[in-house]
Amino acid sequence: MTTGFFSSGVSGLNAAKLGLLTTEHNIANVNTPGYNRQRTIQAANPAALTGAGYIGQGVSVSTVERIYSGFLSAQVNQTQTTVSELDAYAAQIKQIDDMLADPSAGLTPALQDFFKGVQDAAANPSQLPARQSMISAAQTLASRYQTMAARLNEINEGVSGEITGAVASINGYAEQIAGLNQMIASSASSSNAPNDLLDQRDQLIAELNKLIKVSTTTDDNGSLNVFVGTGQQLVIRGEASRMAVVQSSADPSKIEVGVVTSGSTQEISESLIVGGSLGGLLKFRNESLDKTTNELGRNAASLALTFNAQHALGQDLLGQSAATVGGTFQASFFSVPQPSVTESATNPPGGPTVTASFNTPTLNGNFYTDLTGSDYELKAGAGSATLTRLSDNKQWTGADVAAINAALAAEPQGFTLATTGALSAGSGYLIKPTRDAASNISVNTAIAADARLVAAAAPIRTQAGSGNTGTSTISAGSVAPGYPSAVSAAPLTLNYDSTTVPPSLNFTPVALPAVLPAVSVTVPGTPPVTTNYASGAPIPYTSGATIAFLGSGPSGGFSFQIAGTPNNGDKFTVSKNAAGVSDGRNALALGQLQTQNTMSGKTASFQGTYAQLVNDTGNKTREAQIKGAAQQALLAQSQASRDSLSGVNLDEEAANLIRYQQAYQAAAKVIEVTSKLFDTLTSLG
């Protein structure tokens, strides 16, 4: 009988001791990241059959169990990966938002100062200091573009560094998880689990989940198979795959994430890498950084192209213009690089070279461009070519590059392609029309060195005859691309003839090109009515009508208006603007570009487009911050739910200490009583 007493008492001591050890282990790890509290699972020992029935034989501890919920842990990980993604995105885009919206370092003040300089030059065209101030403001504006582009490049380099660091950390976690898989598989049994090893592995999964979205499956031996992103395998049992950072085959200026397979690295599409800080960095680069760089470049390129187009219509202080034969006339005020084209690293060898060039800005009231803020991809198939606008996957398809250009003529994108030969099937090219524009915009060095070369004047002048007796006037006139150099050699005189029906204007000389409509007359109205007349033919006189030469509309070679009531024989002359040192008409037209719709197919101005970029970036920044705060609150709730189940509660553990201490003391008392009973029995012998 005493043997039963002793065994029951000892079993109670052992159970209480294990309970105390487990409680102490919980208390010691209260601040250990990823630790799940543990508890002993007790079971009654098999009872012994006696004449009085089954008599209990004490207790045993069947296992030490960790309090763990896979559902709650998965919920925390899912929320955590979203929080990490949004935090990484918000931290990066805030840098762009701060730069763009800065009231002194942003683009808006530099644009305003530049156009103020242009307006001052228009008001004082004969003053070299005014011209020099305009050039200085232009150099400051170009420098501002370059500085902002350099800052975006710094952010890009920082993002690349963080991507590299994240990939290295992912590889480190993968190797540790694979090692723990091996240890767990070798130490696990059907009834006893290596709780601390499981906690360590779960903590590594949680840390990995901060870098990239993780999903797992469990094998029969307890190993976890880990998949990242949208299903790329990272750990299979005890084997870990390696990820690597590689140069993009489509765009060597970017790095991409790849997976190492059989000694070679295969690029992973950015769309397959989601969640965590790595997903946030790639998403930021694709959605915001590249877009901002392109939009800033689009602004710089559009400014340079439209300003140059209008500047080419002027006359400098030396009397030189685009129609002047010889001389040192500088048509381009700004210099900006042509669109860049990058050949894919996977192209067949010996393929042709593809280039791109900006389209000449369109003139319709004012100059404007059709450039977008997108990159483009040109791919060649068997006897076909496809150009894709990457921002929205809009496509143009044709048999070759010439067919693509024909399609772009109907739907302009602001550039034209050229190739040195037929495209090879399977080849690809990345076209970045505006990516490098802001980094490389500059002021023409010849103009910067000689302010006299600023084409502030118009190359033609108009004049009503000194002997006119009517009340009509002629406007100052304006020129468009293609205005004739003949005007610079001999004036063109218009004579009013009241004897014709209706009264008309006749031209002297009449030696105008006969192959094109020599004159177009646009009569104001709703809508305006334009009529073309052959070279030298009389035209009916309408007060206020726009008369344009060498064109099919108001944007002809040069144009003007005659208004009022002329008398028979009144004359009007168009001639070269000789000695026009005080003429600022072209500078005035240059200054008007500030408020005119010069971008996006004549739907937005320079400053309007930049303001839209600032607004979009600010909205994205705020959106990321708000979403991040909301996800952070959800994360706190998920962690609280998990910790309420699995976390160590010191008050509860203190109560357990007392409980197990009392159980230990009670079991010891049983042994003490058993010992006294044994002594009593032996003394009776």
C-alpha positions in Angstrom: 0.0 0.0 0.0 2.8 2.4 0.9 4.3 1.8 -2.6 1.1 3.2 -4.1 1.2 6.1 -1.8 4.9 6.8 -2.7 4.3 6.5 -6.5 1.3 8.8 -6.4 3.1 11.3 -4.3 6.2 11.3 -6.5 4.1 11.7 -9.7 2.5 14.7 -8.1 5.9 16.1 -7.3 7.1 15.6 -10.8 3.9 17.1 -12.3 4.2 20.2 -10.0 7.9 20.5 -10.8 7.3 20.5 -14.6 4.5 23.0 -14.1 6.9 25.2 -12.1 9.6 24.8 -14.8 7.1 25.7 -17.6 5.8 28.7 -15.7 9.4 29.9 -15.0 10.1 29.4 -18.8 7.1 31.6 -19.6 8.2 34.3 -17.2 11.8 34.3 -18.5 10.6 34.8 -22.1 8.0 37.4 -21.4 9.9 39.9 -23.6 11.2 37.4 -26.2 9.9 38.3 -29.7 7.7 35.6 -31.1 7.5 33.6 -28.0 4.2 31.7 -27.4 3.4 30.8 -23.8 3.4 27.2 -22.9 1.5 24.9 -20.5 1.8 21.4 -19.3 -0.8 18.8 -20.3 -1.5 16.4 -17.4 -3.2 13.1 -17.5 -4.1 10.6 -14.8 -2.0 7.4 -14.6 -3.7 4.1 -15.3 -5.6 3.0 -12.2 -4.8 -0.3 -10.4 -7.7 -2.8 -10.1 -8.3 -3.9 -6.5 -11.0 -5.7 -4.7 -12.5 -2.4 -3.8 -12.3 -1.3 -7.5 -9.8 0.8 -9.5 -7.4 2.8 -7.3 -5.7 5.8 -8.9 -1.9 5.8 -9.4 -1.2 9.5 -9.6 -0.6 11.8 -12.5 1.8 12.2 -15.4 2.6 15.1 -17.8 1.9 13.9 -21.3 3.4 17.0 -23.1 4.3 20.6 -22.9 2.0 22.5 -25.3 2.5 26.0 -26.7 -0.6 28.1 -26.8 -0.7 29.0 -30.5 -3.4 29.9 -33.1 -2.3 29.5 -36.7 -5.3 31.6 -37.8 -4.5 34.6 -35.5 -0.8 34.4 -36.5 -1.7 34.4 -40.2 -4.0 37.4 -39.6 -1.1 39.3 -37.9 1.3 38.4 -40.8 -1.2 39.4 -43.4 -1.8 42.8 -41.8 1.9 43.3 -41.1 2.9 42.7 -44.7 0.4 45.4 -45.8 1.7 47.8 -43.1 5.3 47.3 -44.2 4.4 47.9 -47.8 2.5 51.1 -47.1 5.2 52.4 -44.7 7.9 51.8 -47.3 5.8 53.5 -50.1 4.8 56.4 -47.9 8.4 57.1 -46.7 9.7 57.3 -50.2 6.9 59.2 -51.9 7.0 61.8 -49.1 10.5 62.8 -50.3 9.1 63.5 -53.7 6.1 65.4 -52.3 8.3 67.6 -50.2 10.5 68.4 -53.1 7.7 69.2 -55.6 5.6 71.2 -53.3 8.5 73.2 -51.8 7.6 76.9 -52.3 11.2 77.9 -53.0 12.9 74.8 -54.3 10.0 73.6 -56.5 9.7 74.3 -60.2 6.9 76.9 -60.1 9.0 79.9 -58.8 11.7 79.2 -61.4 9.2 79.1 -64.2 7.6 82.4 -63.0 11.0 84.1 -62.7 12.0 82.9 -66.2 8.9 84.2 -67.9 9.2 87.4 -66.0 12.6 87.7 -67.5 11.1 87.1 -71.0 8.4 89.7 -70.4 11.1 92.2 -69.3 13.0 91.5 -72.4 9.8 92.0 -74.5 9.3 95.4 -72.8 13.0 96.5 -73.3 14.2 94.6 -76.4 17.0 97.0 -77.2 18.5 96.8 -73.7 21.2 94.2 -73.3 20.8 94.0 -69.5 17.2 92.9 -70.0 18.2 90.3 -72.4 21.0 89.1 -70.2 18.6 88.9 -67.2 16.3 86.7 -69.4 19.2 84.4 -70.2 20.2 84.2 -66.5 16.7 83.3 -65.5 16.7 80.6 -68.2 19.9 79.2 -66.9 18.4 79.2 -63.4 15.3 77.4 -64.7 17.5 74.8 -66.5 19.5 74.3 -63.3 16.3 73.8 -61.3 15.2 71.1 -63.7 18.6 69.5 -63.4 18.6 69.7 -59.6 15.2 68.2 -59.2 16.0 65.4 -61.7 19.3 64.8 -59.7 17.2 64.5 -56.5 14.9 62.0 -58.1 18.0 60.1 -59.2 19.3 60.1 -55.6 15.9 58.7 -54.5 16.1 56.0 -57.2 19.6 55.0 -56.0 18.4 54.9 -52.4 15.5 52.7 -53.5 17.9 50.4 -55.4 20.1 50.1 -52.3 17.1 49.2 -50.1 15.9 46.6 -52.7 19.4 45.1 -52.6 19.3 45.0 -48.8 15.9 43.5 -48.7 16.9 40.7 -51.0 19.9 39.9 -48.9 17.8 39.8 -45.7 15.2 37.5 -47.5 18.0 35.1 -48.4 19.2 35.2 -44.8 15.8 34.4 -43.4 15.3 31.7 -46.0 18.5 29.9 -44.9 17.6 30.1 -41.2 14.1 28.8 -41.9 15.5 25.9 -43.9 17.9 25.1 -41.1 15.1 25.1 -38.5 13.0 22.9 -40.7 15.8 20.3 -40.6 16.1 20.5 -36.8 12.3 20.4 -36.3 11.9 17.4 -38.6 14.6 15.5 -36.8 13.4 16.3 -33.3 9.6 16.3 -33.6 7.6 13.3 -32.5 3.9 12.3 -32.7 3.1 13.7 -29.2 5.9 16.1 -28.3 6.7 19.2 -30.4 9.9 21.3 -30.1 8.0 24.4 -29.0 10.9 26.8 -28.8 12.1 25.8 -32.3 8.6 26.3 -33.7 8.5 29.8 -32.1 11.8 30.7 -33.6 10.7 29.6 -37.0 7.4 31.5 -36.7 9.3 34.6 -35.7 11.5 34.3 -38.8 8.4 33.9 -40.9 7.0 37.1 -39.3 10.2 39.0 -40.0 10.3 37.7 -43.6 6.7 38.8 -43.9 7.8 42.4 -43.2 10.0 42.2 -46.3 7.7 40.4 -48.7 4.3 38.7 -48.5 4.7 35.1 -47.3 2.5 32.0 -47.6 3.3 28.6 -46.1 2.3 25.0 -46.3 3.2 22.3 -43.7 4.7 18.9 -44.5 4.0 15.7 -42.6 7.4 16.0 -40.8 6.6 19.4 -39.5 8.7 21.3 -42.2 7.3 24.6 -43.5 7.3 25.2 -47.3 7.6 29.0 -47.8 6.4 30.9 -50.8 6.8 34.6 -51.4 4.9 37.2 -53.5 2.3 35.5 -55.6 3.7 32.0 -55.3 7.5 32.0 -55.9 9.0 29.2 -53.8 11.6 30.2 -51.4 12.0 27.3 -48.9 11.1 23.7 -49.6 11.7 21.6 -46.4 15.4 21.9 -45.7 16.3 23.6 -49.0 16.3 27.4 -49.5 16.3 29.1 -52.9 18.3 32.3 -53.4 17.0 35.5 -54.7 19.3 38.0 -56.4 19.4 41.6 -57.7 20.1 41.8 -61.4 20.2 44.5 -64.1 16.9 44.7 -66.0 17.2 43.2 -69.4 14.7 45.8 -70.7 16.1 48.8 -69.0 19.8 48.7 -67.8 19.3 51.8 -65.7 17.1 49.7 -63.3 17.7 46.7 -61.1 15.2 43.9 -60.8 14.7 41.0 -58.4 15.5 37.5 -59.7 15.7 34.0 -58.5 18.9 31.9 -58.9 18.2 28.6 -60.7 20.9 26.2 -61.7 23.6 28.9 -61.5 21.7 31.5 -63.5 19.4 34.2 -62.4 15.9 34.5 -63.8 14.1 37.9 -63.5 10.9 37.9 -61.6 8.2 40.2 -62.9 7.5 43.1 -60.6 3.8 42.2 -60.6 4.7 38.9 -58.9 6.4 40.6 -55.9 3.8 42.0 -53.6 3.6 42.9 -50.0 6.2 43.9 -47.5 8.8 46.7 -47.8 10.2 45.1 -51.0 6.8 45.2 -52.6 6.3 48.7 -51.5 9.6 49.9 -52.9 9.0 48.3 -56.3 5.4 49.7 -56.4 6.7 53.1 -55.5 9.3 53.0 -58.2 6.9 51.9 -60.8 3.9 54.1 -59.8 5.4 57.3 -58.6 9.2 57.6 -59.0 9.3 56.7 -62.8 6.1 58.7 -63.4 7.5 61.8 -61.6 10.8 61.6 -63.5 8.9 61.3 -66.8 6.5 64.1 -66.0 9.3 66.5 -65.0 11.1 65.5 -68.2 7.9 66.1 -70.2 7.6 69.5 -68.8 11.2 70.3 -69.6 11.0 68.9 -73.1 7.7 70.7 -73.9 9.1 74.0 -72.6 12.3 73.6 -74.7 10.5 72.5 -77.9 7.7 75.1 -77.9 10.0 77.9 -76.8 12.5 76.9 -79.5 9.8 76.8 -82.1 8.6 80.3 -81.3 12.1 81.6 -80.9 12.9 80.3 -84.4 10.2 82.7 -85.7 12.0 85.8 -84.4 14.8 88.1 -85.3 17.8 88.8 -83.1 19.5 92.1 -82.4 21.8 91.7 -85.3 18.9 91.6 -87.7 19.2 87.8 -88.4 16.2 85.5 -88.7 15.4 82.0 -89.9 14.7 83.5 -93.3 18.1 85.1 -93.5 20.7 83.4 -95.7 23.9 82.8 -93.8 24.7 84.6 -90.6 24.8 83.0 -87.1 21.1 83.0 -86.2 20.5 80.6 -83.3 17.0 79.1 -83.7 17.1 77.0 -80.6 17.2 78.8 -77.3 17.2 75.6 -75.2 19.0 72.3 -75.8 17.3 69.1 -74.8 18.2 65.4 -75.6 16.2 63.4 -78.1 14.2 60.4 -76.7 16.3 57.6 -75.5 15.9 54.1 -77.0 17.3 51.0 -75.2 17.7 47.7 -77.0 16.6 44.6 -75.0 19.5 42.4 -73.8 17.7 39.4 -75.2 17.5 40.8 -78.8 19.0 38.6 -81.5 22.6 39.7 -82.4 23.2 42.0 -85.4 19.8 43.6 -85.3 19.1 47.1 -86.5 19.4 50.3 -84.5 16.2 52.0 -83.5 16.1 55.8 -82.7 13.4 58.2 -81.8 13.1 62.0 -82.3 10.7 64.6 -81.0 8.0 65.8 -83.4 8.1 69.5 -84.3 5.6 71.2 -82.0 2.2 71.9 -83.6 1.1 75.4 -84.2 -2.6 76.2 -83.7 -2.8 79.7 -82.3 0.3 78.8 -80.2 2.8 75.9 -80.3 2.1 72.8 -78.3 3.4 69.2 -78.0 1.6 65.8 -77.7 4.2 64.2 -75.4 2.9 62.0 -72.6 4.5 61.0 -69.4 4.8 57.3 -70.4 7.5 55.0 -71.6 6.9 52.9 -74.6 7.9 49.4 -75.7 8.5 48.4 -79.3 8.3 44.7 -80.0 8.8 42.9 -83.3 7.0 39.8 -84.4 7.0 37.8 -87.6 6.4 40.5 -90.2 4.8 42.9 -87.7 5.7 45.5 -85.0 3.8 46.6 -82.0 4.3 49.8 -80.0 2.8 49.7 -76.5 2.3 52.7 -74.2 3.3 51.2 -70.9 1.2 53.6 -68.7 -2.1 52.1 -70.0 -1.0 49.4 -72.5 -2.5 51.3 -75.4 -1.0 49.7 -78.6 -0.3 50.6 -82.2 0.4 47.8 -84.6 1.8 47.8 -88.1 4.0 45.8 -90.6 7.1 47.8 -89.7 8.3 51.0 -88.1 7.0 53.1 -91.0 3.5 51.7 -90.4 3.8 52.5 -86.7 4.8 56.1 -87.5 1.8 56.3 -89.8 -0.4 55.2 -86.9 1.2 57.7 -84.6 0.5 60.5 -87.1 -3.2 59.9 -86.6 -2.8 59.7 -82.8 0.4 61.7 -82.0 2.5 60.9 -79.0 5.1 63.6 -79.6 7.8 61.5 -81.2 8.7 59.5 -84.3 10.6 56.3 -84.7 13.4 55.4 -87.2 15.3 52.2 -87.8 18.5 51.3 -89.8 16.9 48.1 -91.1 14.1 45.6 -90.8 13.3 44.6 -87.2 14.3 41.1 -86.2 11.4 38.9 -84.9 11.5 38.7 -81.2 13.5 41.9 -80.7 12.4 44.6 -78.2 13.2 48.2 -77.6 12.3 50.5 -74.7 11.6 54.1 -75.7 11.8 56.7 -73.0 10.8 60.0 -74.7 11.1 62.3 -71.7 13.1 60.4 -69.0 16.4 62.3 -69.6 15.0 65.7 -70.6 15.0 67.4 -67.2 18.5 66.1 -66.4 20.0 67.5 -69.5 18.1 70.6 -70.5 20.4 73.6 -71.0 20.5 77.1 -72.6 22.2 77.4 -76.0 25.8 78.2 -75.2 26.0 80.7 -78.1 23.0 82.6 -76.8 24.3 82.5 -73.3 27.6 84.0 -74.5 25.9 86.8 -76.6 22.6 88.2 -75.5 22.2 89.9 -78.8 21.3 86.5 -80.3 18.0 86.4 -78.4 15.3 86.6 -81.1 13.1 89.1 -79.5 11.9 90.9 -82.6 9.5 89.7 -85.4 11.2 89.3 -88.8 8.5 91.3 -90.7 6.8 94.6 -90.2 3.6 96.0 -91.6 2.8 99.6 -92.6 -0.1 101.5 -93.9 0.8 103.8 -96.8 1.6 107.4 -95.7 -0.7 108.7 -98.5 -3.7 106.6 -97.4 -6.9 108.6 -97.1 -9.2 105.9 -95.6 -9.6 105.0 -91.9 -8.3 101.4 -92.2 -5.3 100.1 -90.2 -3.1 97.0 -90.5 -2.0 94.9 -87.6 1.6 94.3 -86.7 1.5 90.8 -88.1 2.9 87.5 -87.0 4.9 84.7 -88.6 4.7 80.9 -88.6 7.1 78.3 -89.8 7.8 78.6 -93.5 7.5 82.3 -93.8 9.2 83.3 -97.1 12.7 84.7 -97.3 11.5 86.7 -100.3 9.9 89.2 -98.0 13.3 90.0 -96.7 14.5 91.0 -100.2 11.5 92.9 -101.5 8.4 94.3 -99.7 5.0 93.0 -100.5 2.4 95.7 -101.3 -1.4 95.3 -101.1 -3.5 97.8 -103.0 -7.1 98.5 -102.2 -9.3 98.6 -105.3 -12.9 99.9 -104.7 -13.9 99.6 -108.3 -14.2 95.8 -108.2 -17.3 94.0 -107.1 -16.8 93.3 -104.3 -13.9 95.7 -103.5 -10.6 93.8 -103.4 -7.0 93.8 -102.4 -4.4 93.3 -105.1 -0.8 92.2 -104.6 2.5 93.5 -105.8 4.7 91.6 -106.6 2.6 88.6 -107.7 5.6 86.2 -107.9 4.3 83.9 -105.2 4.4 80.1 -105.4 1.6 78.7 -107.6 1.9 75.1 -106.4 0.2 75.9 -103.1 -2.7 78.2 -102.1 -0.8 81.5 -101.9 -3.2 83.2 -99.6 -5.9 82.2 -97.2 -8.4 84.6 -95.8 -10.3 83.8 -92.6 -13.4 85.9 -91.9 -14.4 86.1 -88.2 -17.6 84.3 -87.3 -19.1 81.3 -85.6 -17.5 79.3 -87.0 -14.8 81.3 -88.8 -14.9 80.9 -92.6 -11.5 80.4 -94.4 -11.2 80.8 -98.2 -8.1 80.0 -100.3 -7.0 82.1 -103.2 -4.4 81.4 -106.0 -1.1 83.1 -106.1 -1.5 86.8 -107.0 -5.2 86.6 -107.4 -7.2 89.6 -106.0 -9.2 88.8 -102.8 -12.4 90.4 -101.6 -11.8 92.8 -98.8 -13.5 92.1 -95.4 -12.7 94.3 -92.5 -10.9 92.4 -89.7 -10.3 89.3 -91.7 -7.0 87.4 -91.2 -4.9 87.3 -94.3 -2.3 84.5 -94.3 0.5 83.8 -96.8 2.0 80.4 -97.8 -0.5 78.4 -95.7 -4.0 77.0 -95.7 -5.2 78.9 -92.7 -4.4 81.5 -90.0 -1.2 79.6 -89.2 0.3 80.3 -92.7 3.8 81.7 -93.3 2.9 85.1 -92.0 -0.5 86.7 -91.3 -2.1 90.1 -90.4 -5.4 91.8 -90.3 -6.6 95.0 -92.1 -9.6 96.6 -90.4 -11.6 99.7 -91.1 -12.7 101.5 -94.3 -10.0 102.0 -96.8 -10.3 104.4 -99.8 -9.5 103.4 -103.4 -5.7 103.3 -103.9 -4.8 102.9 -100.2 -1.7 100.8 -99.8 -0.5 98.3 -97.2 3.1 97.0 -97.0 4.7 93.9 -95.5 8.5 94.0 -95.5 11.6 92.8 -93.6 11.9 94.3 -90.2 15.0 96.2 -90.8 16.7 97.9 -87.8 14.0 96.5 -85.5 16.1 96.8 -82.4 13.2 98.1 -80.3 10.8 95.4 -81.5 9.8 92.9 -78.8 6.9 91.2 -80.6 8.5 87.7 -80.7 9.6 88.1 -77.1 6.0 88.9 -76.2 4.9 85.7 -78.0 7.5 83.8 -76.0 6.2 85.3 -72.8 2.6 84.3 -73.7 3.7 80.6 -73.7 3.6 80.8 -69.9 -0.2 80.9 -69.8 -1.0 79.1 -73.1 -1.9 75.5 -73.4 1.4 74.1 -74.7 1.2 70.5 -73.5 -0.9 67.4 -73.6 -2.3 68.1 -77.1 -3.0 71.8 -76.3 -5.0 71.0 -73.1 -2.6 72.2 -70.4 0.1 74.8 -69.6 3.6 74.3 -68.2 2.5 75.4 -64.7 -0.9 73.7 -64.9 0.8 70.4 -65.7 3.3 70.8 -63.0 0.5 71.7 -60.5 -1.3 68.6 -61.5 1.8 66.5 -60.8 2.2 68.2 -57.4 -1.5 67.5 -56.7 -1.3 63.9 -57.8 1.8 63.2 -55.7 0.3 64.9 -52.7 -2.9 62.8 -53.0 -0.9 59.6 -53.3 1.2 60.6 -50.3 -1.8 61.3 -48.2 -3.5 58.2 -49.4 -0.5 56.0 -48.4 -0.4 57.7 -45.0 -4.1 57.2 -44.3 -4.1 53.6 -45.5 -1.0 53.0 -43.4 -2.6 54.4 -40.3 -5.7 52.3 -40.8 -3.6 49.2 -41.4 -1.5 50.0 -38.3 -4.7 50.1 -36.2 -5.8 46.7 -37.7 -2.4 45.3 -36.9 -2.6 46.4 -33.3 -6.0 44.7 -33.0 -4.7 41.5 -34.6 -1.7 41.5 -32.3 -3.9 42.1 -29.3 -6.1 39.2 -30.3 -3.1 36.9 -30.8 -1.4 38.0 -27.6 -4.5 37.5 -25.5 -4.2 33.9 -26.4 -0.5 33.3 -26.8 1.2 36.0 -24.9 2.6 35.7 -21.5 0.6 37.3 -18.7 2.8 37.9 -15.7 -0.2 38.0 -13.3 -1.5 34.7 -14.6 2.0 33.2 -14.3 2.4 34.4 -10.8 -0.9 32.7 -9.9 0.4 29.5 -11.6 3.6 29.7 -9.5 1.5 29.7 -6.3 -0.8 26.9 -7.6 2.1 24.7 -8.6 4.0 25.5 -5.4 1.0 24.4 -3.3 0.6 21.3 -5.4 4.3 20.5 -4.9 3.9 21.0 -1.1 0.8 18.8 -1.1 2.5 16.0 -2.9 5.4 16.3 -0.6 3.0 16.1 2.3 1.6 12.9 0.9 5.1 11.4 0.8 5.7 12.6 4.4 2.5 10.9 5.6 3.4 7.8 3.6 6.8 7.7 5.3 5.2 7.9 8.8 2.7 5.2 7.9 5.6 3.0 6.8 7.5 3.7 10.0 4.4 2.8 12.0 3.9 -0.5 10.1 7.5 -1.5 10.6 7.4 -0.7 14.3 4.5 -3.2 14.7 6.7 -6.0 13.3 
